[in-house]
Amino acid sequence: MPYRYYICDVFTDTRFGVNPLAVLPEAEGLSDTQMQQIAREVNFSESTFVSPAEAGHTRKVRIFTPAMEVPFAGHPNVGTAFTLATAGAFGTFDTSIPVTFEEKSGLVS
């Protein structure tokens, strides 16, 4: 099955600037092993894997470094929210909207 991914640079408006992040916005069906292999292949400090929420929040997000899964990391949350919003995953909106990710560490707003 093909999976789409985005690469974004977090905390900058310069392409290929700082803090690159890979975001897989529809990662359902990937195993833990496959997510780790993808993160290792991309080799950024973190990659995020997004799936539908399990507890009624915005999305479930898992964060992997090339070596392991981590329960929380700041720049991946910012980059994932930005990527999903830019890709239209939240629909259209004229003002800010609340976003809550379900993560290993708990809920992240």
N, C-alpha and C positions, 0 to 999 in steps of 0.2 A: 504494500500500500504506500503511495507517495505521501510525504508530509511536507508542508510548506513551512518555511522559517523566514524570519526577518533578522537583520543585523542592524542594531542601532548604536549610536554613540551617546552615552548618558552624560549629563552635566556639561554639554557643549553644544554649540550650534555649528560647529565645524565638522564636516565629513571627515572620517578617519582621524578624529581628534583624540579624545581620551575615553576610557572606560567602555570598551566595546562589549556588547551583550547580544547573544543569540536568543531569540524568542520563537518557540514553536507554539503558535496560538491554538492549535487543535491537536494535542498530543495523545488523545485517547487511543488505547490499543498498544502503546509502547510499554514494554516491561521495564522494570528498574534497571536491568542489565543494559537494555537498548538505550535508555536515557543516559546512562553513564558512558556508554560507548560513543554516543553522539557528542556529549560534552567533551570527552577526551579528543575526539576528532576535530571539533571546532577549536578547542584549546584556548578559549577566552577564560578570564578569571571566573566567570559564571555564565551559565546558560539556563533559561527557564523553560519549563514544560507546563503548558496550560491545559486544563480539562474542565468540564462542567463542574460547578460547585456541588458538593455533597451535602452541605448543611444550610443551603438556601441563601448563600451570599453571592458575590459577583462571579468568582471563578476559584477553582483550586489551582494553586501554583506550586510547583516543585522546583527547587534550585539545586543545580549541580555544578561543582567545580570539575576540572579534569580528573581529580582524584577521588571525590566523594560527594554525597548529597549533604547539603547544609540546611538547617532549619529556618534560617532567616539571613537576609543580606539586603542592605539598603538600596544600592544602585540597581539591582535586578527588579525590585518592586517598582521603582520610578520608571525604569525603562519598559517593563512589561505593561504597566498601565498606559504609558504614552503610546506604545506600539499598538495595543488593542484599540485604544481610542482612535488613533490615526487610521487604522484598518477598518474602522466602522463597526467593531464588535459590540459597542455600546449603543448603536443607533446614532441618530442625529440629536444634538443638544445645543442649546444656545448659551447655557451657563455651566458652571462646574457641576459635576455629579459625584455623589459618594461612591467609592469603590472599596470593597472589602475582599481581600484574598484570604482563602483558607490555606494555611501553610503548616508545616511540621511544628513550628513554634506556636501556632495558634492563629487567631484572626489578626490580619494586618490591614489597617485602613489607609 
